Amino acid sequence: MSPTLPDTPCYLNGDYGRVCDAKVSVLDRGFIFGDGIYDVVPVYGRRLFRFDEHLARLERGLQKIRIANPHTREQWLERCRELVARLAAQTGADDQVVYLQVTRGPAPRDHVMPAQVEPTVFMMANPMKPPSAEQRHHGVACVTARDFRWERGDIKSVSLLGNVLARQMSADHGAMETIMFRDGFLTEASGSNVWIAHEGALLGAPKSEHVLEGIRFDLLRELCEETGIAYNLRPIPEADVRSADEVLISSATKEILPVTRLDGEAVGHGALRGKPGPVYARLHEAYQRAKTLQSI
């Protein structure tokens, strides 16, 4: 039996409606080729969190695949707020996620990028499903894998088969995420950025074509400055991840989460082995303050 599609609000090419009723052409290049860009904006108290940063990343992705941005900032903001208001009226949800997607649009099937095609713009709002109190208190489990995805991880493309396969690997083991390594160095997880804590400092993989520049890159740098935690982006060997004091994952919906088991082994050392650590605790607290201060 196919899953029931949600009746939550959406926007498609100028019209508002319900997700279960929305339709695009079978020749849309997003459907045929995965030829498009997406982003996900978290919403707290019906206010969009770091909206301009998410929109800037969407714009960078569109430029990289040569699609003109179909809307101005004001138009994107207006449509996002309208979806937030519609979902809140329908469900009462104050905390939401707004999904934005732009594909090249419908055209005869040909690998060459067609000229003068109208992009397809799709947006939807859904209630946020935040990590549980138990996950925050006890941490989550992750597995690891070789990073077998394509070389342009910096593009937030709708073509996500590699990420789907990686995420399924963790789901098959009852884990939250699959943390990946390329040529022996940390890249990211299937749907999250990955961080380690070492001697009180927060370390992440450097920005590159293999790593999506998560919005939390700059956010966590700011939170580290606020809380007095050293922050550094550098190549991280797999051995450093496995021997880290703490391992953390971050994303729009996970915020920041402690990883306390990796491939079945407890993370960390001493009394904190297998438990969320102090770097996570300080960053989580600072993150909650930022949600109030950085939403519009």
N, C-alpha and C positions, 0 to 999 in steps of 0.2 A: 504494500500500500504506500502511495506517495505521501510525503508529509504535507500537511495543510499549510498553504501559504498565508502569511500574516495579512491582516487587514489594516495595518498601520499606515500612516500617511506617507505619501511620496510626491515627488515632483518629476515630471518627464516632459522635456521640450516645451516648456511654457505652461503646462497644465498641472494642477494639483489633483491628486486622486488617492487611490489605495494601492498598496504594493501588489495585492492579489489580482488587481485589474490591469496593471501596467503591461504594455507590450511594445517590443521593438521589432524591426525587420530582421528576418533570418539572415539577411545579407549585411547586417550591421557588422563592421569590422571588429568591434569588440567581441561579438559572438563568434565570428569566423576565425579571427587571428589573435584575440586578446590584445587588440590594438587600442589601448587606452590607458588612462591614468586614474587613480582614485586616492582619496584621503578620508580619514575618519576624525571627526572633531568631537571631543568629550564635552558634555554639558552638565554643569552643576547648578542646582537651584534655578534651572531654566536659563542659565547664562553660559555662553560659549567660552570654553577655556583655551587660551592662547590661539584665538581664531586667526590672527594675522600671521602667526608662524605656520599654521597649517595651510593657509591660503598661499603663502610664499612657496612652500614646498610643492603644492599642487602646480603653481605657475612654473617652477623649475622643471618639474616632470614634463609638463606640456611642451616647454621649449625644447627639451632633449629629444622628444619624439616628433617635433614639428607640427604641433596642433596649436592654433591660435586660441588663447583664452577667450571663451565665448561670453564671459560676463565681467563686469567691473567688480571691484571690492564691494561697493554698496549693493549691487545686485545679488552677489553671493550672500552677503550678510542678511539682506531682506528675506531671501528664500530660506536660509537656515532658520532664522527667527520665526518665520511663518510655520515651518514644519515643527519646530519645538512647541509653538503655541497649539498647533493642531493635535500633536500627540499628548500634550499635557491635558487638553480638554477631553480627549478620548479616554485616557488611561489614568490621569492624575500623576503621571511620572514627572518628577522634578529633575531627576538625574537621567540623562539620555546620552545616546551617541547619534551623531548625524553623519551619514555616509554620503560622500560626494564622488561622482564618477563622470568622466568625460571620455567618450570614444571618438574615433575619427568619423564615425557615421556610416550610413549604408552606401554601398557602391558595388558594382560587379566584382566578383572575386578575382583579385589579382594582387600579387605580393607588392607591386609597386604602389607607393602612396598616391592616391588619386588627387587631382587638383579640384578646387572649388566644391568640396563636399561639406555639407552642413554637419557639424559635430552633434552627437547625441549627448544630452545632459540629463543625468539621472541623479536624484537625491532621495534619501529616505531617513526617517528618524525612528529609533527604537529605544525602549527602556534600557538603561544601562544595567548590566549584570556584573557588579563589582566583585572582586575577590571576597571570599567569606572571612568572617572573623577567625575561623579555625585555620584557614590558609595563612592569614597574617600572623597568627600566634605560633603556629607550628612550622610554617614554611611549606614549600611544595617540592615535589620530586621532578627531576628532568632526566632525560637520556641524552646521549651524544651520538653524532654521526659525522661522516665526511660531508663537506658542503658540496653537493652535486648539482646545485642550481646553476643557472646561466651566469655569465660574467658581469651583467649589469645590475647588480643588487642595489645600486644607488637610485634606480628608477622604480618608483612605486607603481608598477604596472599591474593591470588587471589580469595579466597572464601569470597565474600563481600556481601552476601545476607542481612545480618543484617544492614550493612551500606546503602545498596540500599533502604531498607524499611525505615530507619531513614531519609535518604535524601528526599525520596518521601513525607514524612510527612511535611517537610518544603516547598517543591515545591507545595504541595496542598494548602498551606496558602500564597503563593507568597513570601516566605522568602528565605534567602540565605542558611541557615544552621539549623540543629537540634542539639542543645547543650544538652548533656546527663549527667545524674546523676546516680550513683550506690550507693545504701544504703545511700542516702542523701548527697553524696559528688560528686563534679565535676569530670568527667573523660575527655571527649573530645567531639568534634562534629562528625558528620557522615563522614566528609572528612577533618577535620581541627583540630589543637590544639586550645585550648581556654585559654585566659588569662584575668585577671582582674587587674585594677589599683586601689590601695587603698592608699590614702594619699601620692601620688607621687611615690609609689613603684609598680613594676610589679610582680604579683604573678601567679604561674601556678601550676597545679596538679603535684604531685611527680611522678617520673618514676616508673612504676609498670607493672604487667602483664595485667592490664586493660587499659593502655595508650600506644599508639604508640609513640616511641621516635622520634618526628619530627625533621628534620634537623634544624628547626628554634629554637629548644631548646637551643642549644649551640650558634647559631647565635644571638638570642635575648639576651642571657647572655652577649655576647661580645659587642653588641650594647648598652646594658644598662651600661656596664663598660665605654664605650666610651663617653656616654652622661651624666653620673653621676646619672643614675636612679638605685635605689635599686632593686635587683632581688632576688626572693626567690621561691623555690618550696616547697609547703606544702599542706596538705589536705585542701580543700576549701569547706566548707558547701554550700549547695544550697542557703541558706539565704544570704551568703556573695556575691554570684554572683548577686542576685537580688538587693542588696543594694550597689553594687560597684560604684565607681566614673566613671569607664570606663570598658567596656567589649571589648575584641579584639579577633579576630580569625586569625590564620596563617596557610599557606600551601605553597607548591611549586608554585602553580599558583596564589593564592590570595596574596602572600607575607604577608602583615599584613593589616588587615581591621578593622575599628571601627564598633562595633555593637551598634546602637543607639536606637533600639526597640527590646524588648524581650517579647515574648508572648503578643504583642500589647501594652506594656507599655514602656514609654520612659526610657532610661538608664541614670543614672547620677543624679546630683543635681544642684540646683540653676540655674544660667544663662547658664550653659553648659548642662543642662538636655536635652536629645534627640539630642545632637550634639557631633561630634568627640572632644576628649579632648586633653590636652597638652602632655600626655604621648604618645598617638598615634602619634601626630604630630612630636615629636622628634624622635621616633623610625622609622617612615616612612622616614624621611629625611636621617637618618643614614643608613637605608636599601638601599636607592638609591646609596649612596656612596659605600656600600659594593658590590653591583652588579658589579661595575667596577673593584674593587680591588681583588675580590675573584673568578674570572672566568678564565678558562684556554682554 
